[in-house]
Amino acid sequence: MLSENDDLVLEIRNAEKLHGHLGPFLVIGVRIGSLAKRILNTSTKDSNELRVTAKLPFLTPFSCILDGIQATTQCTVGNQKLKVENMQAQIIMHFEQQDSDKALKIRVNPKIIGELKNKYSKGASNEELAWEIASMKESQLFIIEKQ
């Protein structure tokens, strides 16, 4: 599985409860949300300041990323801190802190999406791929731009 990074495992398990099952795209969302909070230095008490615009193909499995972001950031469609735009070619998340000039853009590395599709076609399980994504380096998964 994963070397015991307890915080990440806990976040993944909490997102799994919200989402209903474990899969790699959910874990991508968890990793994005956790990364954004860390880079923007946003604690849970400051999460009211965080806003996200998610640009991604609005169909499963890609939309599962949204539940990972919602579970980790408390930015949801319901509280209107998460906006979703259908984008076919890429997966990009824009994070902003309200009343601040702090902003961040995180792109999912397209190579990772291709590898996931290939592994699915060879019979890899959702859970197996989820823990593989959890174990990857952020530099492999994402292209990060501080703005």
C-alpha positions in Angstrom: 0.0 0.0 0.0 1.4 3.4 1.0 4.1 4.2 3.5 2.1 5.2 6.5 1.5 8.9 5.8 -1.4 9.0 8.3 -2.8 12.4 7.3 -3.1 11.4 3.7 -4.6 8.0 4.5 -7.1 9.7 6.8 -8.0 12.3 4.1 -8.4 9.5 1.5 -10.6 7.4 3.8 -12.8 10.4 4.7 -13.2 11.2 1.0 -14.0 7.6 0.3 -16.9 7.8 2.8 -18.2 10.9 1.1 -17.8 9.5 -2.4 -19.0 5.9 -1.8 -15.9 4.1 -3.1 -12.2 4.4 -3.5 -10.7 5.2 -6.9 -7.7 7.0 -8.4 -9.5 10.1 -9.5 -10.9 10.6 -6.0 -7.4 10.4 -4.7 -6.2 12.9 -7.3 -8.8 15.3 -5.9 -7.6 14.6 -2.4 -4.0 15.2 -3.3 -4.9 18.4 -5.2 -6.9 19.8 -2.2 -4.3 18.9 0.3 -1.5 20.4 -1.9 -3.4 23.7 -2.4 -4.1 24.1 1.3 -0.4 23.5 2.1 0.9 25.8 -0.6 -1.6 28.6 0.2 -1.0 28.0 4.0 -4.7 27.6 4.6 -5.8 25.8 7.8 -9.2 24.4 8.3 -10.3 27.5 10.2 -9.2 29.6 7.2 -11.0 27.4 4.7 -13.9 29.9 4.4 -11.5 32.1 2.5 -10.6 29.4 -0.1 -12.4 29.3 -3.5 -11.8 26.8 -6.3 -12.7 26.8 -10.0 -12.4 23.3 -11.4 -12.0 22.8 -15.2 -12.3 19.2 -16.2 -14.3 16.8 -18.3 -17.6 16.7 -16.5 -18.1 13.0 -16.6 -17.0 10.0 -14.6 -14.3 9.1 -13.7 -12.9 12.6 -14.0 -15.7 14.2 -12.0 -14.7 12.0 -9.0 -11.8 14.5 -8.6 -14.4 17.0 -7.4 -15.4 14.9 -4.4 -11.8 14.6 -3.3 -11.4 18.4 -3.5 -14.7 18.9 -1.6 -13.7 16.5 1.1 -10.3 18.1 1.7 -11.0 21.8 1.3 -14.6 22.2 2.4 -15.1 24.1 -0.9 -18.3 22.5 -2.2 -20.8 23.2 -5.0 -23.5 23.7 -2.3 -21.6 26.4 -0.4 -20.7 27.9 -3.8 -17.0 27.9 -3.1 -16.4 25.3 -5.8 -17.3 26.3 -9.4 -17.1 23.6 -12.1 -16.4 24.3 -15.8 -16.6 21.5 -18.4 -13.3 21.3 -20.2 -12.5 18.4 -22.4 -8.7 18.7 -23.0 -7.2 19.2 -19.6 -7.8 19.0 -15.8 -7.0 22.3 -14.2 -7.8 23.6 -10.7 -7.6 27.4 -9.9 -7.5 28.1 -6.1 -7.8 31.6 -4.7 -7.9 33.0 -1.2 -10.7 35.6 -0.8 -9.4 39.1 0.3 -5.8 38.0 -0.6 -3.6 38.0 -3.7 -2.7 34.4 -3.1 -3.6 32.1 -6.0 -2.6 28.8 -7.4 -3.1 26.8 -10.5 -2.7 23.0 -10.4 -2.8 20.9 -13.6 -3.1 17.2 -13.6 -0.2 15.8 -15.7 -1.9 14.4 -18.9 0.7 11.5 -18.9 -0.8 10.3 -15.6 -4.3 10.2 -17.1 -3.0 8.2 -20.1 -1.3 5.7 -17.7 -4.5 5.3 -15.7 -6.5 4.6 -18.8 -3.9 2.0 -19.9 -3.8 0.3 -16.6 -7.6 0.2 -16.5 -7.7 -1.5 -19.9 -5.3 -4.1 -18.5 -7.6 -4.9 -15.6 -6.1 -2.9 -12.7 -8.6 -2.3 -9.9 -9.8 1.1 -8.7 -8.4 0.5 -5.3 -5.0 -0.6 -6.6 -4.7 2.5 -8.8 -6.0 4.7 -6.0 -3.1 3.7 -3.7 -0.6 4.0 -6.6 -1.7 7.6 -7.1 -1.5 8.2 -3.3 2.1 7.0 -3.4 3.3 9.1 -6.3 5.4 12.2 -6.0 3.5 15.5 -6.5 6.0 16.4 -9.2 4.9 13.4 -11.2 1.1 14.1 -10.7 0.9 17.8 -11.1 2.1 20.9 -12.8 2.0 23.7 -10.2 1.9 27.4 -10.9 1.8 29.9 -8.1 0.1 33.1 -9.2 
